[in-house]
Amino acid sequence: MGAIPAGTRVTLRYRLPPGSSHPMTDIIGELISSDEESVAVRARDGRVVQIARDRVVALKALGPRPIRTRRM
């Protein structure tokens, strides 16, 4: 996985523990930290998800969050 700077909006796909209802899940948020041991991402609701590096399947940088406009 390439170096993505902290503060970047990312998507993180990771493996769930054995026995979970499905094998993997995703989170989109702001990258807090990434090292050899783990990856931490702050979700939109403010919670921080820290995942062990061996459970990470993919980590990808995203563009800025889209701004939605309402129709009148």
PQR file with spaces between the fields and no chain letter, atoms N, CA, C, O and H, PARSE charges and radii, in Angstrom:
ATOM       1  N    MET     1       0.841   -1.169    0.000 -0.4000 1.5000
ATOM       2  CA   MET     1       0.000    0.000    0.000 -0.0000 2.0000
ATOM       3  C    MET     1       0.890    1.236    0.000  0.5500 1.7000
ATOM       4  O    MET     1       1.828    1.339    0.790 -0.5500 1.4000
ATOM       5  N    GLY     2       0.592    2.153   -0.876 -0.4000 1.5000
ATOM       6  CA   GLY     2       1.389    3.366   -0.978 -0.0000 2.0000
ATOM       7  C    GLY     2       1.172    4.285    0.211  0.5500 1.7000
ATOM       8  O    GLY     2       0.228    4.117    0.984 -0.5500 1.4000
ATOM       9  H    GLY     2      -0.170    2.069   -1.518  0.4000 1.0000
ATOM      10  N    ALA     3       2.052    5.248    0.342 -0.4000 1.5000
ATOM      11  CA   ALA     3       1.948    6.192    1.456 -0.0000 2.0000
ATOM      12  C    ALA     3       0.835    7.204    1.184  0.5500 1.7000
ATOM      13  O    ALA     3       0.868    7.921    0.184 -0.5500 1.4000
ATOM      14  H    ALA     3       2.819    5.385   -0.286  0.4000 1.0000
ATOM      15  N    ILE     4      -0.129    7.254    2.065 -0.4000 1.5000
ATOM      16  CA   ILE     4      -1.219    8.221    1.981 -0.0000 2.0000
ATOM      17  C    ILE     4      -1.089    9.109    3.215  0.5500 1.7000
ATOM      18  O    ILE     4      -1.058    8.601    4.336 -0.5500 1.4000
ATOM      19  H    ILE     4      -0.156    6.672    2.877  0.4000 1.0000
ATOM      20  N    PRO     5      -1.013   10.416    3.029 -0.5600 1.5000
ATOM      21  CA   PRO     5      -0.822   11.296    4.194  0.2800 2.0000
ATOM      22  C    PRO     5      -2.048   11.347    5.117  0.5500 1.7000
ATOM      23  O    PRO     5      -3.189   11.249    4.667 -0.5500 1.4000
ATOM      24  N    ALA     6      -1.780   11.500    6.409 -0.4000 1.5000
ATOM      25  CA   ALA     6      -2.858   11.672    7.385 -0.0000 2.0000
ATOM      26  C    ALA     6      -3.687   12.886    6.992  0.5500 1.7000
ATOM      27  O    ALA     6      -3.155   13.874    6.485 -0.5500 1.4000
ATOM      28  H    ALA     6      -0.853   11.579    6.775  0.4000 1.0000
ATOM      29  N    GLY     7      -4.991   12.808    7.228 -0.4000 1.5000
ATOM      30  CA   GLY     7      -5.898   13.889    6.875 -0.0000 2.0000
ATOM      31  C    GLY     7      -6.578   13.687    5.537  0.5500 1.7000
ATOM      32  O    GLY     7      -7.507   14.420    5.197 -0.5500 1.4000
ATOM      33  H    GLY     7      -5.424   12.006    7.640  0.4000 1.0000
ATOM      34  N    THR     8      -6.126   12.697    4.770 -0.4000 1.5000
ATOM      35  CA   THR     8      -6.707   12.398    3.458 -0.0000 2.0000
ATOM      36  C    THR     8      -8.005   11.612    3.642  0.5500 1.7000
ATOM      37  O    THR     8      -8.089   10.758    4.526 -0.5500 1.4000
ATOM      38  H    THR     8      -5.371   12.102    5.047  0.4000 1.0000
ATOM      39  N    ARG     9      -8.999   11.885    2.833 -0.4000 1.5000
ATOM      40  CA   ARG     9     -10.238   11.117    2.823 -0.0000 2.0000
ATOM      41  C    ARG     9      -9.948    9.791    2.137  0.5500 1.7000
ATOM      42  O    ARG     9      -9.408    9.773    1.031 -0.5500 1.4000
ATOM      43  H    ARG     9      -8.932   12.579    2.116  0.4000 1.0000
ATOM      44  N    VAL    10     -10.301    8.672    2.784 -0.4000 1.5000
ATOM      45  CA   VAL    10      -9.962    7.354    2.271 -0.0000 2.0000
ATOM      46  C    VAL    10     -11.144    6.399    2.381  0.5500 1.7000
ATOM      47  O    VAL    10     -12.121    6.660    3.084 -0.5500 1.4000
ATOM      48  H    VAL    10     -10.739    8.687    3.683  0.4000 1.0000
ATOM      49  N    THR    11     -11.024    5.292    1.667 -0.4000 1.5000
ATOM      50  CA   THR    11     -11.891    4.146    1.886 -0.0000 2.0000
ATOM      51  C    THR    11     -10.991    3.001    2.329  0.5500 1.7000
ATOM      52  O    THR    11      -9.926    2.771    1.757 -0.5500 1.4000
ATOM      53  H    THR    11     -10.231    5.080    1.097  0.4000 1.0000
ATOM      54  N    LEU    12     -11.434    2.297    3.347 -0.4000 1.5000
ATOM      55  CA   LEU    12     -10.671    1.194    3.922 -0.0000 2.0000
ATOM      56  C    LEU    12     -11.531   -0.057    3.893  0.5500 1.7000
ATOM      57  O    LEU    12     -12.629   -0.063    4.449 -0.5500 1.4000
ATOM      58  H    LEU    12     -12.299    2.484    3.811  0.4000 1.0000
ATOM      59  N    ARG    13     -11.054   -1.108    3.257 -0.4000 1.5000
ATOM      60  CA   ARG    13     -11.733   -2.407    3.261 -0.0000 2.0000
ATOM      61  C    ARG    13     -10.914   -3.330    4.140  0.5500 1.7000
ATOM      62  O    ARG    13      -9.694   -3.417    4.000 -0.5500 1.4000
ATOM      63  H    ARG    13     -10.163   -1.103    2.805  0.4000 1.0000
ATOM      64  N    TYR    14     -11.598   -4.025    5.054 -0.4000 1.5000
ATOM      65  CA   TYR    14     -10.880   -4.915    5.954 -0.0000 2.0000
ATOM      66  C    TYR    14     -11.689   -6.175    6.260  0.5500 1.7000
ATOM      67  O    TYR    14     -12.916   -6.191    6.158 -0.5500 1.4000
ATOM      68  H    TYR    14     -12.589   -3.954    5.167  0.4000 1.0000
ATOM      69  N    ARG    15     -10.953   -7.241    6.641 -0.4000 1.5000
ATOM      70  CA   ARG    15     -11.567   -8.517    6.983 -0.0000 2.0000
ATOM      71  C    ARG    15     -12.138   -8.459    8.395  0.5500 1.7000
ATOM      72  O    ARG    15     -11.504   -7.942    9.315 -0.5500 1.4000
ATOM      73  H    ARG    15      -9.957   -7.228    6.724  0.4000 1.0000
ATOM      74  N    LEU    16     -13.340   -8.995    8.549 -0.4000 1.5000
ATOM      75  CA   LEU    16     -13.974   -9.103    9.852 -0.0000 2.0000
ATOM      76  C    LEU    16     -13.520  -10.398   10.525  0.5500 1.7000
ATOM      77  O    LEU    16     -13.033  -11.306    9.850 -0.5500 1.4000
ATOM      78  H    LEU    16     -13.855   -9.415    7.801  0.4000 1.0000
ATOM      79  N    PRO    17     -13.673  -10.490   11.836 -0.5600 1.5000
ATOM      80  CA   PRO    17     -13.268  -11.712   12.540  0.2800 2.0000
ATOM      81  C    PRO    17     -14.061  -12.924   12.055  0.5500 1.7000
ATOM      82  O    PRO    17     -15.191  -12.779   11.587 -0.5500 1.4000
ATOM      83  N    PRO    18     -13.474  -14.122   12.164 -0.5600 1.5000
ATOM      84  CA   PRO    18     -14.202  -15.342   11.789  0.2800 2.0000
ATOM      85  C    PRO    18     -15.521  -15.442   12.560  0.5500 1.7000
ATOM      86  O    PRO    18     -15.597  -15.088   13.736 -0.5500 1.4000
ATOM      87  N    GLY    19     -16.547  -15.926   11.878 -0.4000 1.5000
ATOM      88  CA   GLY    19     -17.856  -16.065   12.493 -0.0000 2.0000
ATOM      89  C    GLY    19     -18.754  -14.851   12.312  0.5500 1.7000
ATOM      90  O    GLY    19     -19.914  -14.877   12.724 -0.5500 1.4000
ATOM      91  H    GLY    19     -16.485  -16.214   10.922  0.4000 1.0000
ATOM      92  N    SER    20     -18.240  -13.790   11.706 -0.4000 1.5000
ATOM      93  CA   SER    20     -19.064  -12.598   11.437 -0.0000 2.0000
ATOM      94  C    SER    20     -20.071  -12.917   10.348  0.5500 1.7000
ATOM      95  O    SER    20     -19.925  -13.904    9.627 -0.5500 1.4000
ATOM      96  H    SER    20     -17.298  -13.769   11.371  0.4000 1.0000
ATOM      97  N    SER    21     -21.094  -12.080   10.229 -0.4000 1.5000
ATOM      98  CA   SER    21     -22.149  -12.326    9.251 -0.0000 2.0000
ATOM      99  C    SER    21     -21.663  -12.241    7.811  0.5500 1.7000
ATOM     100  O    SER    21     -22.276  -12.830    6.921 -0.5500 1.4000
ATOM     101  H    SER    21     -21.213  -11.278   10.815  0.4000 1.0000
ATOM     102  N    HIS    22     -20.574  -11.520    7.562 -0.4000 1.5000
ATOM     103  CA   HIS    22     -19.971  -11.446    6.237 -0.0000 2.0000
ATOM     104  C    HIS    22     -18.456  -11.303    6.417  0.5500 1.7000
ATOM     105  O    HIS    22     -18.001  -10.893    7.485 -0.5500 1.4000
ATOM     106  H    HIS    22     -20.075  -11.041    8.285  0.4000 1.0000
ATOM     107  N    PRO    23     -17.674  -11.634    5.390 -0.5600 1.5000
ATOM     108  CA   PRO    23     -16.219  -11.694    5.559  0.2800 2.0000
ATOM     109  C    PRO    23     -15.497  -10.349    5.625  0.5500 1.7000
ATOM     110  O    PRO    23     -14.455  -10.250    6.273 -0.5500 1.4000
ATOM     111  N    MET    24     -16.030   -9.305    4.965 -0.4000 1.5000
ATOM     112  CA   MET    24     -15.349   -8.011    4.912 -0.0000 2.0000
ATOM     113  C    MET    24     -16.341   -6.873    5.044  0.5500 1.7000
ATOM     114  O    MET    24     -17.547   -7.058    4.882 -0.5500 1.4000
ATOM     115  H    MET    24     -16.876   -9.386    4.439  0.4000 1.0000
ATOM     116  N    THR    25     -15.812   -5.682    5.344 -0.4000 1.5000
ATOM     117  CA   THR    25     -16.619   -4.469    5.379 -0.0000 2.0000
ATOM     118  C    THR    25     -15.744   -3.281    4.998  0.5500 1.7000
ATOM     119  O    THR    25     -14.521   -3.398    4.924 -0.5500 1.4000
ATOM     120  H    THR    25     -14.832   -5.532    5.476  0.4000 1.0000
ATOM     121  N    ASP    26     -16.377   -2.149    4.760 -0.4000 1.5000
ATOM     122  CA   ASP    26     -15.670   -0.931    4.348 -0.0000 2.0000
ATOM     123  C    ASP    26     -15.984    0.201    5.306  0.5500 1.7000
ATOM     124  O    ASP    26     -17.009    0.193    5.988 -0.5500 1.4000
ATOM     125  H    ASP    26     -17.370   -2.054    4.821  0.4000 1.0000
ATOM     126  N    ILE    27     -15.087    1.174    5.347 -0.4000 1.5000
ATOM     127  CA   ILE    27     -15.336    2.423    6.057 -0.0000 2.0000
ATOM     128  C    ILE    27     -14.754    3.546    5.213  0.5500 1.7000
ATOM     129  O    ILE    27     -13.670    3.416    4.644 -0.5500 1.4000
ATOM     130  H    ILE    27     -14.255    1.181    4.793  0.4000 1.0000
ATOM     131  N    ILE    28     -15.487    4.649    5.141 -0.4000 1.5000
ATOM     132  CA   ILE    28     -15.006    5.850    4.453 -0.0000 2.0000
ATOM     133  C    ILE    28     -14.824    6.919    5.511  0.5500 1.7000
ATOM     134  O    ILE    28     -15.705    7.136    6.343 -0.5500 1.4000
ATOM     135  H    ILE    28     -16.368    4.755    5.603  0.4000 1.0000
ATOM     136  N    GLY    29     -13.690    7.582    5.480 -0.4000 1.5000
ATOM     137  CA   GLY    29     -13.438    8.629    6.457 -0.0000 2.0000
ATOM     138  C    GLY    29     -12.079    9.263    6.262  0.5500 1.7000
ATOM     139  O    GLY    29     -11.470    9.143    5.199 -0.5500 1.4000
ATOM     140  H    GLY    29     -12.975    7.406    4.804  0.4000 1.0000
ATOM     141  N    GLU    30     -11.604    9.943    7.302 -0.4000 1.5000
ATOM     142  CA   GLU    30     -10.320   10.645    7.268 -0.0000 2.0000
ATOM     143  C    GLU    30      -9.246    9.751    7.872  0.5500 1.7000
ATOM     144  O    GLU    30      -9.410    9.231    8.976 -0.5500 1.4000
ATOM     145  H    GLU    30     -12.098   10.041    8.165  0.4000 1.0000
ATOM     146  N    LEU    31      -8.149    9.577    7.146 -0.4000 1.5000
ATOM     147  CA   LEU    31      -7.042    8.776    7.647 -0.0000 2.0000
ATOM     148  C    LEU    31      -6.385    9.497    8.815  0.5500 1.7000
ATOM     149  O    LEU    31      -5.936   10.635    8.675 -0.5500 1.4000
ATOM     150  H    LEU    31      -8.016   10.000    6.249  0.4000 1.0000
ATOM     151  N    ILE    32      -6.330    8.841    9.957 -0.4000 1.5000
ATOM     152  CA   ILE    32      -5.705    9.408   11.153 -0.0000 2.0000
ATOM     153  C    ILE    32      -4.247    8.986   11.210  0.5500 1.7000
ATOM     154  O    ILE    32      -3.362    9.816   11.414 -0.5500 1.4000
ATOM     155  H    ILE    32      -6.695    7.917   10.070  0.4000 1.0000
ATOM     156  N    SER    33      -3.997    7.687   11.030 -0.4000 1.5000
ATOM     157  CA   SER    33      -2.622    7.184   11.053 -0.0000 2.0000
ATOM     158  C    SER    33      -2.540    5.869   10.293  0.5500 1.7000
ATOM     159  O    SER    33      -3.532    5.163   10.112 -0.5500 1.4000
ATOM     160  H    SER    33      -4.716    7.012   10.864  0.4000 1.0000
ATOM     161  N    SER    34      -1.324    5.565    9.854 -0.4000 1.5000
ATOM     162  CA   SER    34      -1.061    4.324    9.146 -0.0000 2.0000
ATOM     163  C    SER    34       0.404    3.962    9.365  0.5500 1.7000
ATOM     164  O    SER    34       1.300    4.742    9.042 -0.5500 1.4000
ATOM     165  H    SER    34      -0.518    6.139   10.001  0.4000 1.0000
ATOM     166  N    ASP    35       0.638    2.776    9.914 -0.4000 1.5000
ATOM     167  CA   ASP    35       2.004    2.301   10.098 -0.0000 2.0000
ATOM     168  C    ASP    35       2.058    0.800    9.857  0.5500 1.7000
ATOM     169  O    ASP    35       1.098    0.225    9.343 -0.5500 1.4000
ATOM     170  H    ASP    35      -0.091    2.143   10.176  0.4000 1.0000
ATOM     171  N    GLU    36       3.157    0.159   10.216 -0.4000 1.5000
ATOM     172  CA   GLU    36       3.307   -1.283    9.959 -0.0000 2.0000
ATOM     173  C    GLU    36       2.322   -2.110   10.776  0.5500 1.7000
ATOM     174  O    GLU    36       1.991   -3.234   10.397 -0.5500 1.4000
ATOM     175  H    GLU    36       3.936    0.626   10.633  0.4000 1.0000
ATOM     176  N    GLU    37       1.855   -1.565   11.889 -0.4000 1.5000
ATOM     177  CA   GLU    37       0.999   -2.309   12.817 -0.0000 2.0000
ATOM     178  C    GLU    37      -0.497   -2.145   12.553  0.5500 1.7000
ATOM     179  O    GLU    37      -1.253   -3.114   12.623 -0.5500 1.4000
ATOM     180  H    GLU    37       2.124   -0.652   12.197  0.4000 1.0000
ATOM     181  N    SER    38      -0.923   -0.910   12.249 -0.4000 1.5000
ATOM     182  CA   SER    38      -2.363   -0.670   12.136 -0.0000 2.0000
ATOM     183  C    SER    38      -2.670    0.551   11.273  0.5500 1.7000
ATOM     184  O    SER    38      -1.792    1.335   10.916 -0.5500 1.4000
ATOM     185  H    SER    38      -0.309   -0.123   12.193  0.4000 1.0000
ATOM     186  N    VAL    39      -3.967    0.675   10.955 -0.4000 1.5000
ATOM     187  CA   VAL    39      -4.497    1.821   10.215 -0.0000 2.0000
ATOM     188  C    VAL    39      -5.675    2.361   11.026  0.5500 1.7000
ATOM     189  O    VAL    39      -6.525    1.588   11.467 -0.5500 1.4000
ATOM     190  H    VAL    39      -4.681    0.038   11.245  0.4000 1.0000
ATOM     191  N    ALA    40      -5.734    3.673   11.226 -0.4000 1.5000
ATOM     192  CA   ALA    40      -6.838    4.295   11.956 -0.0000 2.0000
ATOM     193  C    ALA    40      -7.536    5.301   11.054  0.5500 1.7000
ATOM     194  O    ALA    40      -6.889    6.126   10.409 -0.5500 1.4000
ATOM     195  H    ALA    40      -5.043    4.301   10.868  0.4000 1.0000
ATOM     196  N    VAL    41      -8.874    5.224   11.016 -0.4000 1.5000
ATOM     197  CA   VAL    41      -9.695    6.099   10.182 -0.0000 2.0000
ATOM     198  C    VAL    41     -10.807    6.682   11.052  0.5500 1.7000
ATOM     199  O    VAL    41     -11.442    5.958   11.818 -0.5500 1.4000
ATOM     200  H    VAL    41      -9.400    4.554   11.540  0.4000 1.0000
ATOM     201  N    ARG    42     -11.043    7.999   10.934 -0.4000 1.5000
ATOM     202  CA   ARG    42     -12.157    8.651   11.632 -0.0000 2.0000
ATOM     203  C    ARG    42     -13.346    8.695   10.688  0.5500 1.7000
ATOM     204  O    ARG    42     -13.282    9.302    9.619 -0.5500 1.4000
ATOM     205  H    ARG    42     -10.527    8.587   10.311  0.4000 1.0000
ATOM     206  N    ALA    43     -14.423    8.049   11.089 -0.4000 1.5000
ATOM     207  CA   ALA    43     -15.647    8.006   10.289 -0.0000 2.0000
ATOM     208  C    ALA    43     -16.382    9.343   10.370  0.5500 1.7000
ATOM     209  O    ALA    43     -16.058   10.196   11.195 -0.5500 1.4000
ATOM     210  H    ALA    43     -14.475    7.556   11.957  0.4000 1.0000
ATOM     211  N    ARG    44     -17.354    9.505    9.519 -0.4000 1.5000
ATOM     212  CA   ARG    44     -18.147   10.740    9.468 -0.0000 2.0000
ATOM     213  C    ARG    44     -18.818   11.051   10.807  0.5500 1.7000
ATOM     214  O    ARG    44     -18.965   12.217   11.174 -0.5500 1.4000
ATOM     215  H    ARG    44     -17.618    8.811    8.849  0.4000 1.0000
ATOM     216  N    ASP    45     -19.223   10.008   11.537 -0.4000 1.5000
ATOM     217  CA   ASP    45     -19.899   10.213   12.822 -0.0000 2.0000
ATOM     218  C    ASP    45     -18.926   10.495   13.971  0.5500 1.7000
ATOM     219  O    ASP    45     -19.347   10.661   15.116 -0.5500 1.4000
ATOM     220  H    ASP    45     -19.104    9.060   11.239  0.4000 1.0000
ATOM     221  N    GLY    46     -17.625   10.550   13.664 -0.4000 1.5000
ATOM     222  CA   GLY    46     -16.625   10.900   14.663 -0.0000 2.0000
ATOM     223  C    GLY    46     -15.935    9.727   15.325  0.5500 1.7000
ATOM     224  O    GLY    46     -14.912    9.912   15.984 -0.5500 1.4000
ATOM     225  H    GLY    46     -17.283   10.415   12.734  0.4000 1.0000
ATOM     226  N    ARG    47     -16.469    8.517   15.168 -0.4000 1.5000
ATOM     227  CA   ARG    47     -15.801    7.375   15.790 -0.0000 2.0000
ATOM     228  C    ARG    47     -14.519    7.045   15.037  0.5500 1.7000
ATOM     229  O    ARG    47     -14.430    7.227   13.823 -0.5500 1.4000
ATOM     230  H    ARG    47     -17.300    8.367   14.633  0.4000 1.0000
ATOM     231  N    VAL    48     -13.534    6.558   15.776 -0.4000 1.5000
ATOM     232  CA   VAL    48     -12.259    6.180   15.171 -0.0000 2.0000
ATOM     233  C    VAL    48     -12.198    4.662   15.117  0.5500 1.7000
ATOM     234  O    VAL    48     -12.375    3.988   16.132 -0.5500 1.4000
ATOM     235  H    VAL    48     -13.607    6.410   16.762  0.4000 1.0000
ATOM     236  N    VAL    49     -11.947    4.130   13.928 -0.4000 1.5000
ATOM     237  CA   VAL    49     -11.820    2.696   13.723 -0.0000 2.0000
ATOM     238  C    VAL    49     -10.345    2.397   13.504  0.5500 1.7000
ATOM     239  O    VAL    49      -9.731    2.925   12.576 -0.5500 1.4000
ATOM     240  H    VAL    49     -11.804    4.678   13.103  0.4000 1.0000
ATOM     241  N    GLN    50      -9.774    1.546   14.361 -0.4000 1.5000
ATOM     242  CA   GLN    50      -8.374    1.158   14.221 -0.0000 2.0000
ATOM     243  C    GLN    50      -8.335   -0.320   13.877  0.5500 1.7000
ATOM     244  O    GLN    50      -8.886   -1.154   14.596 -0.5500 1.4000
ATOM     245  H    GLN    50     -10.273    1.118   15.114  0.4000 1.0000
ATOM     246  N    ILE    51      -7.672   -0.637   12.762 -0.4000 1.5000
ATOM     247  CA   ILE    51      -7.634   -1.991   12.227 -0.0000 2.0000
ATOM     248  C    ILE    51      -6.194   -2.466   12.154  0.5500 1.7000
ATOM     249  O    ILE    51      -5.314   -1.732   11.703 -0.5500 1.4000
ATOM     250  H    ILE    51      -7.224    0.041   12.179  0.4000 1.0000
ATOM     251  N    ALA    52      -5.952   -3.696   12.598 -0.4000 1.5000
ATOM     252  CA   ALA    52      -4.622   -4.296   12.479 -0.0000 2.0000
ATOM     253  C    ALA    52      -4.261   -4.416   10.998  0.5500 1.7000
ATOM     254  O    ALA    52      -5.107   -4.772   10.178 -0.5500 1.4000
ATOM     255  H    ALA    52      -6.666   -4.292   12.964  0.4000 1.0000
ATOM     256  N    ARG    53      -3.028   -4.126   10.663 -0.4000 1.5000
ATOM     257  CA   ARG    53      -2.566   -4.107    9.267 -0.0000 2.0000
ATOM     258  C    ARG    53      -2.822   -5.436    8.552  0.5500 1.7000
ATOM     259  O    ARG    53      -3.110   -5.436    7.355 -0.5500 1.4000
ATOM     260  H    ARG    53      -2.341   -3.837   11.329  0.4000 1.0000
ATOM     261  N    ASP    54      -2.723   -6.575    9.263 -0.4000 1.5000
ATOM     262  CA   ASP    54      -2.922   -7.879    8.606 -0.0000 2.0000
ATOM     263  C    ASP    54      -4.373   -8.136    8.220  0.5500 1.7000
ATOM     264  O    ASP    54      -4.649   -9.073    7.472 -0.5500 1.4000
ATOM     265  H    ASP    54      -2.489   -6.575   10.235  0.4000 1.0000
ATOM     266  N    ARG    55      -5.322   -7.311    8.723 -0.4000 1.5000
ATOM     267  CA   ARG    55      -6.735   -7.443    8.340 -0.0000 2.0000
ATOM     268  C    ARG    55      -7.119   -6.501    7.207  0.5500 1.7000
ATOM     269  O    ARG    55      -8.215   -6.618    6.658 -0.5500 1.4000
ATOM     270  H    ARG    55      -5.097   -6.550    9.331  0.4000 1.0000
ATOM     271  N    VAL    56      -6.230   -5.560    6.842 -0.4000 1.5000
ATOM     272  CA   VAL    56      -6.526   -4.587    5.788 -0.0000 2.0000
ATOM     273  C    VAL    56      -6.415   -5.251    4.416  0.5500 1.7000
ATOM     274  O    VAL    56      -5.394   -5.856    4.089 -0.5500 1.4000
ATOM     275  H    VAL    56      -5.340   -5.465    7.288  0.4000 1.0000
ATOM     276  N    VAL    57      -7.469   -5.132    3.627 -0.4000 1.5000
ATOM     277  CA   VAL    57      -7.488   -5.670    2.268 -0.0000 2.0000
ATOM     278  C    VAL    57      -7.120   -4.567    1.276  0.5500 1.7000
ATOM     279  O    VAL    57      -6.361   -4.808    0.338 -0.5500 1.4000
ATOM     280  H    VAL    57      -8.299   -4.641    3.893  0.4000 1.0000
ATOM     281  N    ALA    58      -7.654   -3.359    1.478 -0.4000 1.5000
ATOM     282  CA   ALA    58      -7.385   -2.242    0.567 -0.0000 2.0000
ATOM     283  C    ALA    58      -7.523   -0.917    1.312  0.5500 1.7000
ATOM     284  O    ALA    58      -8.384   -0.756    2.177 -0.5500 1.4000
ATOM     285  H    ALA    58      -8.271   -3.163    2.241  0.4000 1.0000
ATOM     286  N    LEU    59      -6.656    0.023    0.954 -0.4000 1.5000
ATOM     287  CA   LEU    59      -6.713    1.390    1.474 -0.0000 2.0000
ATOM     288  C    LEU    59      -6.501    2.298    0.276  0.5500 1.7000
ATOM     289  O    LEU    59      -5.464    2.237   -0.384 -0.5500 1.4000
ATOM     290  H    LEU    59      -5.957   -0.108    0.251  0.4000 1.0000
ATOM     291  N    LYS    60      -7.494    3.146   -0.004 -0.4000 1.5000
ATOM     292  CA   LYS    60      -7.450    3.963   -1.210 -0.0000 2.0000
ATOM     293  C    LYS    60      -7.824    5.406   -0.887  0.5500 1.7000
ATOM     294  O    LYS    60      -8.791    5.657   -0.167 -0.5500 1.4000
ATOM     295  H    LYS    60      -8.336    3.195    0.532  0.4000 1.0000
ATOM     296  N    ALA    61      -7.050    6.358   -1.426 -0.4000 1.5000
ATOM     297  CA   ALA    61      -7.356    7.779   -1.254 -0.0000 2.0000
ATOM     298  C    ALA    61      -8.561    8.150   -2.112  0.5500 1.7000
ATOM     299  O    ALA    61      -8.722    7.651   -3.225 -0.5500 1.4000
ATOM     300  H    ALA    61      -6.264    6.154   -2.011  0.4000 1.0000
ATOM     301  N    LEU    62      -9.402    9.030   -1.581 -0.4000 1.5000
ATOM     302  CA   LEU    62     -10.572    9.531   -2.296 -0.0000 2.0000
ATOM     303  C    LEU    62     -10.449   11.035   -2.467  0.5500 1.7000
ATOM     304  O    LEU    62      -9.647   11.684   -1.795 -0.5500 1.4000
ATOM     305  H    LEU    62      -9.271    9.436   -0.676  0.4000 1.0000
ATOM     306  N    GLY    63     -11.243   11.579   -3.364 -0.4000 1.5000
ATOM     307  CA   GLY    63     -11.306   13.024   -3.534 -0.0000 2.0000
ATOM     308  C    GLY    63     -12.115   13.640   -2.401  0.5500 1.7000
ATOM     309  O    GLY    63     -12.609   12.921   -1.532 -0.5500 1.4000
ATOM     310  H    GLY    63     -11.894   11.052   -3.910  0.4000 1.0000
ATOM     311  N    PRO    64     -12.253   14.950   -2.401 -0.5600 1.5000
ATOM     312  CA   PRO    64     -13.047   15.609   -1.365  0.2800 2.0000
ATOM     313  C    PRO    64     -14.488   15.120   -1.368  0.5500 1.7000
ATOM     314  O    PRO    64     -15.001   14.668   -2.391 -0.5500 1.4000
ATOM     315  N    ARG    65     -15.125   15.214   -0.227 -0.4000 1.5000
ATOM     316  CA   ARG    65     -16.513   14.790   -0.106 -0.0000 2.0000
ATOM     317  C    ARG    65     -17.387   15.658   -0.996  0.5500 1.7000
ATOM     318  O    ARG    65     -17.279   16.884   -0.966 -0.5500 1.4000
ATOM     319  H    ARG    65     -14.708   15.582    0.605  0.4000 1.0000
ATOM     320  N    PRO    66     -18.258   15.032   -1.794 -0.5600 1.5000
ATOM     321  CA   PRO    66     -19.112   15.832   -2.684  0.2800 2.0000
ATOM     322  C    PRO    66     -20.095   16.694   -1.897  0.5500 1.7000
ATOM     323  O    PRO    66     -20.586   16.292   -0.842 -0.5500 1.4000
ATOM     324  N    ILE    67     -20.370   17.865   -2.419 -0.4000 1.5000
ATOM     325  CA   ILE    67     -21.343   18.776   -1.817 -0.0000 2.0000
ATOM     326  C    ILE    67     -22.650   18.596   -2.577  0.5500 1.7000
ATOM     327  O    ILE    67     -22.705   18.764   -3.795 -0.5500 1.4000
ATOM     328  H    ILE    67     -19.971   18.191   -3.276  0.4000 1.0000
ATOM     329  N    ARG    68     -23.679   18.259   -1.852 -0.4000 1.5000
ATOM     330  CA   ARG    68     -24.995   18.033   -2.472 -0.0000 2.0000
ATOM     331  C    ARG    68     -25.779   19.336   -2.480  0.5500 1.7000
ATOM     332  O    ARG    68     -25.754   20.106   -1.520 -0.5500 1.4000
ATOM     333  H    ARG    68     -23.634   18.122   -0.863  0.4000 1.0000
ATOM     334  N    THR    69     -26.471   19.559   -3.579 -0.4000 1.5000
ATOM     335  CA   THR    69     -27.359   20.717   -3.653 -0.0000 2.0000
ATOM     336  C    THR    69     -28.791   20.223   -3.685  0.5500 1.7000
ATOM     337  O    THR    69     -29.081   19.166   -4.245 -0.5500 1.4000
ATOM     338  H    THR    69     -26.492   18.934   -4.359  0.4000 1.0000
ATOM     339  N    ARG    70     -29.664   20.974   -3.095 -0.4000 1.5000
ATOM     340  CA   ARG    70     -31.091   20.592   -3.061 -0.0000 2.0000
ATOM     341  C    ARG    70     -31.818   21.258   -4.211  0.5500 1.7000
ATOM     342  O    ARG    70     -31.509   22.376   -4.624 -0.5500 1.4000
ATOM     343  H    ARG    70     -29.428   21.833   -2.640  0.4000 1.0000
ATOM     344  N    ARG    71     -32.788   20.527   -4.702 -0.4000 1.5000
ATOM     345  CA   ARG    71     -33.673   21.109   -5.711 -0.0000 2.0000
ATOM     346  C    ARG    71     -34.772   21.863   -5.004  0.5500 1.7000
ATOM     347  O    ARG    71     -35.301   21.392   -3.997 -0.5500 1.4000
ATOM     348  H    ARG    71     -33.038   19.619   -4.366  0.4000 1.0000
ATOM     349  N    MET    72     -35.117   23.003   -5.506 -0.4000 1.5000
ATOM     350  CA   MET    72     -36.190   23.804   -4.896 -0.0000 2.0000
ATOM     351  C    MET    72     -37.497   23.499   -5.563  0.5500 1.7000
ATOM     352  O    MET    72     -38.525   24.069   -5.196 -0.5500 1.4000
ATOM     353  H    MET    72     -34.687   23.385   -6.324  0.4000 1.0000
